Amino acid sequence: MRVLILVDCYYPSMKSGAKLVHDLAVELSQRGFQAIVLTPSDAIADKAEIRTEDGCTVVRVRTGKIKGAGKIQRAIREARLSADLWHGAMEFLRKNRCDLIVFYSPTIFFGPLVRRLKRLWKCPAYLILRDIFPDWAVDAGVLKEDIVYRYFRRVALAQYRVADLIAVQSPANLTYLERRCAGERFKLKVLFNWTASRESALPTTNYREQLGLAGKQVFLYGGNIGVAQDMDNILRLACRLKSRQDIQFLLIGEGSEVPRLRKTIEREDLTNVRIISGIPQEEYLAMVSEFDFGLISLDARLTSHNVPGKLLSYLYWGLPVLASVNPANDLFDLLHENRAGLCVQNGYDDDLLQAALRLANDRALCATMRRNARRLLESTFSVENAVSQIFEHLREFHLLPVESTSFIRRTPVPGFTPIEVPDGP
């Protein structure tokens, strides 16, 4: 069975979506599927490039830069994404019929391409919806409910309608989308984010020593640094902990807010905060193991819900999580019920301060949370679970014949043993 995966960024991109799709494609390949990843790239010279990577076929089509481009330029290039991918990979797509299309959002601009491929191949399409845009942009004050918003909203709805099944990333988003799309007859399921339970050949890193953080308790944030993350939330916490010489904050990533945050750190003399640029995925995952706590921050105004991909890297190494998020986010129950971290509502700065101090001061609690974090990853956020659930969803709605998914259960890898998570210092 051949599966096409559409994504707007793939390795060597440092975006979390690139890693999610990579892990998904590799898992499909290891189960006997033919996994094909189709993605744009601004780093190739030819019109298209087809390579075999980690047992998967990766088709990159040359486009202009999308991630990191200016807002207007990015919008124009994303609006052309379906057309560019079709023209760049048309010959390959016509010769390689697929039995299933899995497409990943963000972006909202895959609708026309998916519609064309469904007609060509007569196959179902499964939308993995991680980013409910443009709604979150209105919540965060990035967009107003004007003509631009209405255009993006129309494009997003068109993409939802071309999907035979939509998988949202949390139970709260299931309810949210049903309410926001009242009158539509979307088939909706919940599919949590995922990661490989065991990575291969991670590099050795020594960031703690290189950054002068030996002997410090380090709260690590890794991921996009944009408006929706409300990074001022973390800076306010750091400001209140300036007197604790043993506590440091390390922010790793890129985004629209980085220049402004650097100025704030300098102006407020926040010597306990450091920002470094994003690094390659494997190096980043290795360096997470060196630190003590994982940070998550989401703007309090958001009404859609998000279980950020960065959570997975924290759980992989058993880091207790400190989260400050929008009201009713699923992370409250997820972290507290599994005793894998502490979660408070963004805006309640005293609660966030007390939660941070509790983690920094209670070693026994953190030892328990480290073990629980790894268990949570394996029980809820493994790529093995994700692939099985995707095909269970498709079978539930009779979108694939039973015989085509008869081998979705993965044969255990010989010699595999779960990673051991130490109790910490």
C-alpha positions in Angstrom: 0.0 0.0 0.0 1.4 3.4 -1.0 0.8 6.5 1.2 1.5 10.1 0.1 2.2 12.5 2.9 2.0 16.3 2.2 3.8 18.7 4.5 5.0 22.3 4.1 8.3 21.6 5.7 10.5 18.5 6.1 14.0 17.6 7.1 16.5 19.3 7.3 14.0 21.9 8.6 14.2 22.4 12.3 10.4 22.9 12.6 8.5 20.4 14.9 6.2 19.5 12.0 9.2 18.3 10.0 10.1 15.8 12.7 6.5 14.7 13.2 6.1 13.8 9.6 9.6 12.2 9.4 8.8 9.9 12.3 5.4 9.1 10.7 6.9 8.3 7.3 9.6 6.1 8.9 7.1 4.2 11.0 4.9 3.6 7.9 7.9 2.3 6.0 8.9 0.0 8.8 5.4 -1.5 8.8 5.6 -2.4 5.1 3.9 0.6 3.5 5.5 2.6 0.7 5.8 6.1 2.3 6.2 9.1 0.0 6.7 12.6 1.4 6.0 15.5 -0.9 7.2 18.9 0.3 8.3 22.3 -0.9 12.0 23.4 -0.6 13.9 26.6 -1.2 17.3 24.7 -0.9 17.4 22.7 -4.1 18.7 23.7 -7.5 16.5 21.5 -9.7 12.8 21.8 -10.3 12.3 18.7 -8.2 14.5 16.3 -6.3 13.6 12.7 -5.5 15.6 10.8 -2.9 15.3 7.8 -0.7 15.8 8.8 3.0 15.4 6.4 5.9 13.5 4.0 3.8 11.0 6.6 2.5 10.8 8.4 -0.9 11.1 12.1 -0.4 10.0 14.4 -3.3 11.1 18.0 -2.8 9.8 20.7 -5.2 11.6 24.0 -5.6 9.7 26.9 -4.3 10.5 30.3 -2.8 11.2 30.5 0.9 8.1 30.1 3.0 9.1 29.7 6.6 10.8 32.9 7.7 9.7 35.0 4.8 7.8 38.2 5.3 4.1 38.0 6.0 2.9 39.1 2.6 5.5 37.2 0.7 4.8 34.1 2.7 1.1 34.3 2.1 1.6 34.7 -1.7 4.0 31.7 -1.8 1.7 29.5 0.4 -1.3 30.4 -1.8 0.7 29.1 -4.8 1.8 25.9 -2.9 -0.7 23.5 -4.4 0.0 24.7 -8.0 3.8 24.7 -7.5 3.9 21.2 -6.0 1.7 19.8 -8.8 3.7 21.3 -11.6 7.0 20.4 -10.0 6.1 16.8 -9.3 3.3 16.1 -11.9 5.2 13.4 -13.8 6.1 11.6 -10.6 2.5 11.8 -9.2 0.9 10.5 -12.4 3.3 7.5 -12.5 3.0 6.6 -8.8 -0.6 6.1 -7.8 -1.2 6.2 -4.0 -3.9 4.5 -2.0 -4.1 7.2 0.7 -3.2 10.9 1.1 -2.2 12.1 4.5 -1.8 15.9 4.6 -0.5 18.0 7.5 -1.7 21.5 8.5 -0.2 24.0 8.8 -0.5 25.0 5.9 -4.2 25.7 4.9 -3.3 25.8 1.2 -3.1 22.1 0.3 -6.8 21.9 -0.6 -6.5 22.3 -4.4 -3.7 19.7 -4.7 -5.5 17.2 -2.5 -8.7 17.6 -4.6 -6.8 17.0 -7.8 -5.0 13.9 -6.5 -8.2 12.4 -5.1 -9.7 12.7 -8.6 -6.6 11.2 -10.2 -6.1 8.3 -7.7 -9.7 7.7 -6.4 -8.4 7.5 -2.9 -9.3 9.0 0.5 -7.5 11.9 2.2 -6.8 12.2 5.9 -6.1 15.7 7.3 -3.8 16.0 10.4 -4.9 19.4 11.7 -2.5 20.8 14.1 -3.0 24.6 13.6 -6.5 26.1 13.5 -5.6 29.1 11.4 -6.7 31.9 11.0 -8.7 31.6 14.3 -5.7 31.6 16.6 -4.3 34.6 14.8 -7.4 36.6 15.6 -7.3 35.4 19.2 -3.7 36.5 19.5 -4.3 39.9 17.9 -2.2 39.1 14.8 -5.3 39.4 12.5 -8.5 41.3 12.6 -11.8 39.8 11.5 -11.6 41.7 8.2 -11.4 40.7 4.5 -8.0 39.1 5.0 -9.3 36.9 7.8 -12.4 36.0 5.7 -10.1 35.0 2.8 -8.0 32.7 5.0 -11.1 31.3 6.7 -12.6 30.4 3.3 -9.3 28.7 2.2 -9.2 26.7 5.5 -12.8 25.6 5.2 -12.1 24.5 1.6 -9.2 22.4 2.9 -11.4 20.8 5.6 -14.1 20.0 3.0 -11.7 18.1 0.7 -10.6 15.8 3.6 -12.5 12.6 4.2 -11.5 12.6 7.8 -10.0 15.3 10.0 -7.7 14.5 13.0 -7.4 17.3 15.6 -4.7 17.2 18.2 -6.7 17.3 21.4 -10.2 16.6 22.8 -10.8 20.3 23.4 -10.1 21.0 19.7 -12.7 18.4 18.8 -15.3 20.4 20.6 -13.9 23.7 19.3 -14.0 22.7 15.7 -17.5 21.3 15.9 -18.6 24.6 17.3 -16.7 26.8 14.9 -17.9 24.7 11.9 -21.5 24.2 12.9 -23.5 23.1 9.9 -20.6 21.3 8.3 -20.5 17.5 8.2 -16.9 16.9 8.9 -15.8 13.5 10.2 -13.6 14.3 13.2 -11.3 12.3 15.4 -8.6 13.0 17.9 -5.0 12.1 17.1 -2.3 13.3 19.6 1.1 14.4 18.4 3.7 11.7 18.4 7.4 10.9 18.3 9.6 7.9 17.9 10.0 6.1 21.2 13.7 5.6 20.6 15.9 7.8 18.3 18.9 6.3 16.5 22.4 7.7 16.7 21.8 11.0 18.5 25.0 13.2 18.6 26.8 13.9 21.8 26.3 17.5 23.1 27.8 19.5 25.9 25.7 22.7 25.9 25.5 22.9 29.7 29.2 23.4 30.0 29.5 25.5 26.8 26.9 27.9 28.0 28.3 28.1 31.5 25.2 26.4 33.1 27.0 23.8 35.2 25.4 23.5 38.6 22.3 25.4 37.5 18.7 24.3 37.4 17.8 25.0 33.8 14.3 25.6 32.5 14.4 24.9 28.8 12.1 26.3 26.1 12.5 24.9 22.6 10.4 25.8 19.6 8.8 28.7 17.8 9.1 32.1 19.5 6.1 34.0 18.1 3.1 35.9 19.2 0.9 32.8 20.0 3.6 31.7 22.5 3.5 34.9 24.6 7.1 34.7 25.6 6.7 37.7 27.8 5.1 35.3 30.1 8.4 33.5 30.6 10.3 36.7 30.9 8.1 37.9 33.7 8.8 34.6 35.6 12.5 35.0 35.0 12.4 38.6 36.3 10.8 37.3 39.6 13.5 34.7 40.0 16.5 36.9 39.4 17.6 36.4 43.0 17.8 32.7 42.6 21.4 32.3 41.3 20.8 28.5 40.8 17.9 29.0 38.3 18.4 29.8 34.6 16.1 30.0 31.6 17.3 28.8 28.2 15.2 29.7 25.1 16.0 27.9 21.9 14.3 28.8 18.6 13.4 31.4 16.1 10.4 33.5 15.3 9.0 37.0 15.0 9.4 37.8 18.6 13.1 37.1 19.0 14.4 40.7 18.3 12.0 42.3 20.7 12.6 39.7 23.4 16.4 40.3 23.1 15.9 44.0 23.7 13.7 43.3 26.7 16.2 40.9 28.2 18.9 43.6 27.8 16.7 46.4 29.1 15.6 44.5 32.2 19.1 43.1 32.8 17.7 39.5 32.8 21.1 37.8 33.2 19.2 34.5 34.0 17.8 34.3 30.5 19.5 33.3 27.3 18.2 32.9 23.7 20.0 30.9 21.1 19.0 30.2 17.5 17.4 27.0 16.4 19.6 24.0 15.9 19.1 20.8 13.8 16.5 18.4 15.2 18.8 15.5 16.2 21.2 17.9 18.0 18.3 19.6 19.7 16.8 16.4 20.9 20.2 15.3 22.3 20.8 18.6 24.1 17.3 18.5 25.8 18.7 15.5 27.8 21.2 17.9 29.5 18.7 20.1 31.2 16.2 19.9 34.0 12.7 21.2 33.2 10.7 21.8 30.0 8.8 25.1 29.5 5.5 25.6 27.6 3.8 29.0 27.1 0.7 29.8 25.2 -1.2 33.1 24.9 -4.1 33.3 27.3 -6.3 34.8 24.6 -6.2 31.6 22.5 -9.6 29.9 22.2 -8.3 27.0 20.1 -6.2 24.4 21.9 -2.7 23.2 21.4 -0.6 20.3 22.7 2.8 21.7 21.4 5.2 19.5 19.6 7.9 20.7 22.0 6.2 18.7 24.8 7.4 15.5 23.1 11.1 16.3 23.4 10.6 17.0 27.1 8.7 13.7 27.7 11.3 11.8 25.7 14.0 12.6 28.2 11.7 12.6 31.2 11.8 16.4 31.9 9.1 17.6 34.3 7.1 20.1 32.4 6.2 23.6 33.6 3.3 24.9 31.4 1.4 28.2 31.4 -1.4 28.1 28.9 -4.8 29.3 27.8 -7.9 28.4 29.8 -9.3 24.9 29.5 -6.3 23.6 27.5 -6.0 19.9 27.6 -2.5 20.2 29.1 -4.1 20.8 32.5 -5.5 17.4 32.8 -2.8 15.7 30.8 0.0 16.8 33.0 -1.7 16.7 36.3 -3.5 13.3 35.9 -0.2 11.7 34.8 1.9 13.6 37.3 4.3 14.6 34.6 4.5 18.3 35.3 2.7 21.4 36.6 0.3 23.5 34.5 -1.2 26.9 35.4 -3.3 29.4 33.5 -1.4 32.1 31.7 -1.8 35.5 33.5 -1.7 34.0 37.0 1.9 35.0 37.5 1.9 34.1 41.2 0.8 30.6 40.5 3.4 30.2 37.8 6.1 31.4 40.2 5.0 29.0 42.9 4.9 26.1 40.4 8.5 26.9 39.2 9.8 27.1 42.8 8.1 23.8 43.6 9.9 22.1 40.8 13.2 23.7 41.7 13.0 22.9 45.4 11.4 19.4 45.5 13.8 16.8 44.2 11.6 13.8 45.2 8.7 15.2 43.3 10.8 15.8 40.2 12.2 12.2 40.3 8.7 10.9 40.2 7.7 13.3 37.4 10.7 12.2 35.3 9.6 8.6 35.4 6.0 9.6 34.7 6.9 11.8 31.8 8.5 9.0 29.9 5.6 6.7 30.7 3.2 9.3 29.3 5.2 9.5 26.1 5.1 5.8 25.5 1.4 5.4 26.4 0.0 8.4 24.6 2.5 10.1 22.2 4.3 7.3 20.5 4.4 7.1 16.7 3.4 3.5 16.9 0.1 4.5 18.5 -0.4 7.3 16.0 -0.1 5.1 12.9 -2.4 2.4 14.4 -4.9 5.1 15.3 -4.8 6.6 11.8 -5.8 3.3 10.2 -8.3 2.5 12.9 -10.0 5.9 12.1 -10.0 5.1 8.4 -11.5 1.6 9.0 -14.1 3.0 11.4 -15.5 5.3 8.6 -15.0 2.6 6.0 -12.6 4.7 4.0 -10.2 1.8 3.3 -10.9 -1.8 2.7 -10.1 -4.1 5.6 -7.6 -6.1 3.7 -5.5 -3.1 2.8 -4.8 -2.4 6.5 -4.5 -5.9 7.7 -0.8 -5.4 8.6 -0.9 -2.2 10.5 0.3 -3.8 13.8 4.0 -3.3 14.0 6.3 -6.2 14.6 8.5 -5.4 17.6 12.1 -4.5 16.6 14.4 -7.3 17.7 16.6 -6.2 20.7 14.5 -3.1 21.4 14.4 -2.0 25.0 12.7 1.1 26.3 15.0 4.0 27.2 15.8 4.3 30.9 15.1 7.6 32.5 17.3 8.5 35.5 15.9 10.2 38.6 18.1 13.2 38.0 20.6 14.9 40.3 
